Amino acid sequence: MSETVINRLKTIIAEELDVNLKIEEINEDASLFEDGLGFDSIVTVEFISLIEQHFGLEFSDGELNPELFSNLKVLADFISSKKPELTMETVS
């Protein structure tokens, strides 16, 4: 898993989503939903769109499942598997 990808996901959450979280408050092991970061369906759709923009990838319908968004580590592993070059370089 790439720490670069996790850090970029944290930045997207803190700076671009309306969730009132600071980067240092975001635990990569916490659920993105109710008992964790508190994402609702609207925030989740916005987050997916931002991930696609920032990482230059597109989720297929089959990839969009709750398990993928269980926490940032799982999501970062998935992004790294789709874009292996991200584990070697900084994401803009």
C-alpha positions in Angstrom: 0.0 0.0 0.0 1.2 3.5 -0.8 1.4 6.1 2.0 1.4 8.6 -0.8 -2.0 7.5 -1.9 -3.4 7.4 1.7 -2.0 10.9 2.3 -3.6 12.2 -0.9 -6.9 10.7 0.0 -6.7 12.4 3.4 -6.0 15.7 1.7 -8.9 15.3 -0.6 -11.2 14.5 2.4 -9.9 17.4 4.5 -9.7 20.1 1.8 -12.3 19.2 -0.8 -15.2 17.5 1.0 -17.7 19.2 3.3 -17.0 16.9 6.3 -15.3 19.2 8.8 -12.2 17.0 9.3 -8.6 18.0 9.5 -5.9 15.7 7.9 -4.6 14.7 11.4 -8.1 13.7 12.5 -8.5 11.1 9.7 -7.6 7.6 10.7 -6.9 5.4 7.7 -8.4 2.3 9.5 -11.7 4.0 10.3 -14.8 3.3 8.3 -15.7 6.0 5.8 -19.4 5.7 6.9 -21.5 6.2 10.0 -19.3 5.1 12.9 -16.1 6.3 11.3 -15.7 9.4 9.2 -19.4 9.9 8.8 -19.7 9.9 5.0 -23.3 9.9 3.7 -24.3 8.9 0.1 -23.8 12.4 -1.3 -20.3 12.8 0.2 -19.4 9.3 -1.0 -20.4 10.1 -4.6 -18.5 13.4 -4.5 -15.4 11.5 -3.0 -15.6 9.0 -5.9 -15.7 11.8 -8.4 -12.7 13.5 -6.8 -10.7 10.3 -6.7 -11.3 9.7 -10.4 -10.2 13.3 -11.1 -7.1 13.3 -8.9 -5.8 9.8 -9.7 -6.9 9.7 -13.4 -8.9 6.5 -13.1 -12.5 5.5 -13.5 -14.4 3.0 -11.3 -16.5 0.4 -13.1 -19.9 -0.4 -11.8 -18.6 -3.7 -10.5 -15.9 -2.0 -8.5 -18.2 0.3 -6.6 -19.1 -1.8 -3.6 -19.2 -1.0 0.1 -16.1 -3.2 0.9 -13.9 -1.1 -1.3 -14.8 2.0 0.8 -14.6 0.2 4.1 -11.5 2.3 5.0 -8.7 4.3 3.4 -6.2 1.5 3.5 -8.5 -0.8 1.4 -9.2 2.1 -1.0 -5.5 3.0 -1.3 -4.6 -0.6 -2.0 -7.2 -0.7 -4.8 -6.0 2.6 -6.3 -2.4 1.5 -6.1 -3.3 -1.8 -7.9 -5.1 0.2 -10.7 -2.3 2.7 -10.9 1.0 1.0 -9.8 3.0 4.0 -10.8 1.5 5.9 -7.8 3.5 3.8 -5.4 6.7 5.3 -6.9 5.8 8.9 -7.4 4.0 11.8 -5.8 0.4 12.3 -6.9 -0.5 15.9 -7.9 
